[in-house]
Amino acid sequence: LGTPFAITVDFQTADDGTVTLRERDTTKQIRASTDEIVELVKCLVHGSTTWDNVLSKHPLVNTSSSDNMD
């Protein structure tokens, strides 16, 4: 409950060095380089940026593709 952000390392990380950053309350997530995500988390924690600001600069990761499989 107290974790506002989660970083996911997956198979794509091994291919291109990117990770996923997910925000707890909106469940929206973005994908970027590991270095960029670390910097974004620092800025979010210190209050120098907001999640809305992050979302305005990074495309959302589509997570519904596996949810919609028939």
N, C-alpha and C positions, 0 to 999 in steps of 0.2 A: 504493500500500500504506500510506502514512503519513497518508492523509487520513481522519480518523474520521467526518467529516460532510460532506454535500454539500447545497447549496441549489439548487433548480431554479426557474427563472423560465420561465413558459410562457404560453400564450394566456389562461389563466384569470387570471394576474397582471394583465394589462391590463384585465380586466373588474372584478375585485374587490380588487386590491392584495394578494393572498395569494401565498405561495410555499411550496414543499415542502421540508422538512428531512428528510434520510435519514441513518440511522446505518449505518456501514459493516458492522459485525459482524453485526447482526441483520437488516439490510436493511429494517427497519421504517421507515415514514415518516409524518410528520404534516404538516398544512397549517395555516398561520396567517398573520396579517398580517406584512408585512415587518418592521415595528418589533418585534413580539413574537418573531419568529424570531431577529433580531439579538440581542436580550436573552437568549434561551435559549442561543444559541451562546456568548455571553460567560460565562454562568453555568456551562455545561458545561465550558468551557476552564479556568475558574478553580476548578472543583471545588465550587462552591456548590450544585450540583444534580447529579443523575444522570440517565442516559437512562431508567431505570425510572421515576423520579419524573416526568419529562416525559411519558412514555407514560400514566401514571396520570391526568394532567390534560388530555390532548388525544386526540381520537379518531384512530385509525389511518386512513391513506389506503389505500383498496382498490386494489391494483395488479394484481390477478389477472384483471380483466375482459377485458383485451386478450389475456391468456395463454390464456383459455378459449374463444376464438372458434373455431368449427368451420368 
